[in-house]
């Protein structure tokens, strides 16, 4: 049977592990957004400065294309995996 100190140490170890994993996931997401920004405008900085680098046509098309992809990916997933529940029914 475990004692309270052992239980506390196990809980603390899991907390440290999950906190570290969460922090690394946040860094990975942020770096992936920076990579996407570099791919589209070849500059890294704030989003307003990146948008200012785009010509007016791309400023309009970029969010439209992003929204189209954001709609297309779940639609495609639902088509490829018929039992996938994407909405509350």
C-alpha positions as a LaTeX table, in Angstrom:
\begin{tabular}{lrrr}
\hline
Residue & $x$ (\AA) & $y$ (\AA) & $z$ (\AA) \\
\hline
Unk1 & 0.00 & 0.00 & 0.00 \\
Unk2 & 1.32 & 3.42 & $-0.91$ \\
Unk3 & 1.68 & 6.15 & 1.60 \\
Unk4 & 0.64 & 9.78 & 1.13 \\
Unk5 & 4.16 & 10.97 & 0.27 \\
Unk6 & 4.49 & 8.43 & $-2.54$ \\
Unk7 & 1.06 & 9.38 & $-3.91$ \\
Unk8 & 2.04 & 13.05 & $-3.78$ \\
Unk9 & 5.33 & 12.38 & $-5.60$ \\
Unk10 & 3.60 & 10.37 & $-8.33$ \\
Unk11 & 1.02 & 13.13 & $-8.78$ \\
Unk12 & 3.77 & 15.78 & $-8.87$ \\
Unk13 & 5.73 & 13.78 & $-11.46$ \\
Unk14 & 2.66 & 13.46 & $-13.69$ \\
Unk15 & 1.98 & 17.16 & $-13.28$ \\
Unk16 & 5.51 & 18.07 & $-14.35$ \\
Unk17 & 5.34 & 15.65 & $-17.28$ \\
Unk18 & 1.98 & 16.94 & $-18.54$ \\
Unk19 & 3.00 & 20.57 & $-18.05$ \\
Unk20 & 6.18 & 20.02 & $-20.04$ \\
Unk21 & 4.29 & 18.19 & $-22.79$ \\
Unk22 & 1.74 & 21.02 & $-22.97$ \\
Unk23 & 4.45 & 23.66 & $-23.15$ \\
Unk24 & 6.23 & 21.80 & $-25.95$ \\
Unk25 & 2.95 & 21.44 & $-27.85$ \\
Unk26 & 2.38 & 25.21 & $-27.56$ \\
Unk27 & 5.85 & 25.90 & $-28.91$ \\
Unk28 & 5.28 & 23.47 & $-31.79$ \\
Unk29 & 1.99 & 25.16 & $-32.73$ \\
Unk30 & 3.56 & 28.61 & $-32.60$ \\
Unk31 & 6.52 & 27.53 & $-34.72$ \\
Unk32 & 4.21 & 25.89 & $-37.27$ \\
Unk33 & 2.30 & 29.18 & $-37.59$ \\
Unk34 & 5.61 & 30.99 & $-38.11$ \\
Unk35 & 6.51 & 28.44 & $-40.79$ \\
Unk36 & 3.20 & 29.03 & $-42.56$ \\
Unk37 & 3.77 & 32.77 & $-42.36$ \\
Unk38 & 7.23 & 32.33 & $-43.87$ \\
Unk39 & 5.81 & 30.14 & $-46.65$ \\
Unk40 & 3.16 & 32.70 & $-47.61$ \\
Unk41 & 4.95 & 36.05 & $-47.16$ \\
Unk42 & 8.65 & 35.10 & $-46.74$ \\
Unk43 & 8.86 & 37.18 & $-43.54$ \\
Unk44 & 8.45 & 36.39 & $-39.87$ \\
Unk45 & 6.96 & 38.97 & $-37.54$ \\
Unk46 & 3.58 & 40.10 & $-36.34$ \\
Unk47 & 0.51 & 39.19 & $-38.37$ \\
Unk48 & $-0.35$ & 42.83 & $-39.18$ \\
Unk49 & 3.15 & 43.43 & $-40.56$ \\
Unk50 & 2.90 & 40.21 & $-42.59$ \\
Unk51 & $-0.49$ & 41.31 & $-43.96$ \\
Unk52 & 0.97 & 44.69 & $-44.87$ \\
Unk53 & 3.53 & 42.88 & $-47.05$ \\
Unk54 & 0.78 & 41.34 & $-49.19$ \\
Unk55 & $-0.65$ & 43.07 & $-52.21$ \\
Unk56 & $-4.37$ & 43.97 & $-51.95$ \\
Unk57 & $-5.49$ & 40.98 & $-54.01$ \\
Unk58 & $-3.69$ & 38.51 & $-51.77$ \\
Unk59 & $-5.04$ & 40.28 & $-48.68$ \\
Unk60 & $-8.53$ & 39.42 & $-49.88$ \\
Unk61 & $-7.79$ & 35.92 & $-51.20$ \\
Unk62 & $-5.71$ & 34.60 & $-48.29$ \\
Unk63 & $-8.52$ & 34.54 & $-45.67$ \\
Unk64 & $-11.00$ & 33.27 & $-48.26$ \\
Unk65 & $-8.70$ & 30.38 & $-49.18$ \\
Unk66 & $-7.99$ & 29.70 & $-45.50$ \\
Unk67 & $-11.71$ & 29.49 & $-44.77$ \\
Unk68 & $-12.23$ & 27.21 & $-47.77$ \\
Unk69 & $-9.53$ & 24.85 & $-46.52$ \\
Unk70 & $-10.95$ & 24.99 & $-42.99$ \\
Unk71 & $-14.32$ & 23.88 & $-44.37$ \\
Unk72 & $-12.89$ & 21.34 & $-46.83$ \\
Unk73 & $-10.77$ & 19.37 & $-44.34$ \\
Unk74 & $-13.65$ & 18.31 & $-42.01$ \\
Unk75 & $-15.89$ & 17.67 & $-45.03$ \\
Unk76 & $-13.26$ & 15.40 & $-46.56$ \\
Unk77 & $-12.68$ & 13.64 & $-43.24$ \\
Unk78 & $-16.40$ & 12.96 & $-42.91$ \\
Unk79 & $-16.50$ & 11.58 & $-46.46$ \\
Unk80 & $-13.47$ & 9.34 & $-45.94$ \\
Unk81 & $-14.56$ & 8.16 & $-42.47$ \\
Unk82 & $-18.35$ & 7.76 & $-42.66$ \\
Unk83 & $-18.83$ & 7.03 & $-38.94$ \\
Unk84 & $-16.97$ & 10.14 & $-37.88$ \\
Unk85 & $-19.32$ & 12.39 & $-35.91$ \\
Unk86 & $-18.45$ & 16.02 & $-36.59$ \\
Unk87 & $-21.72$ & 17.53 & $-35.44$ \\
Unk88 & $-24.00$ & 17.07 & $-32.49$ \\
Unk89 & $-26.99$ & 15.05 & $-33.63$ \\
\hline
\end{tabular}
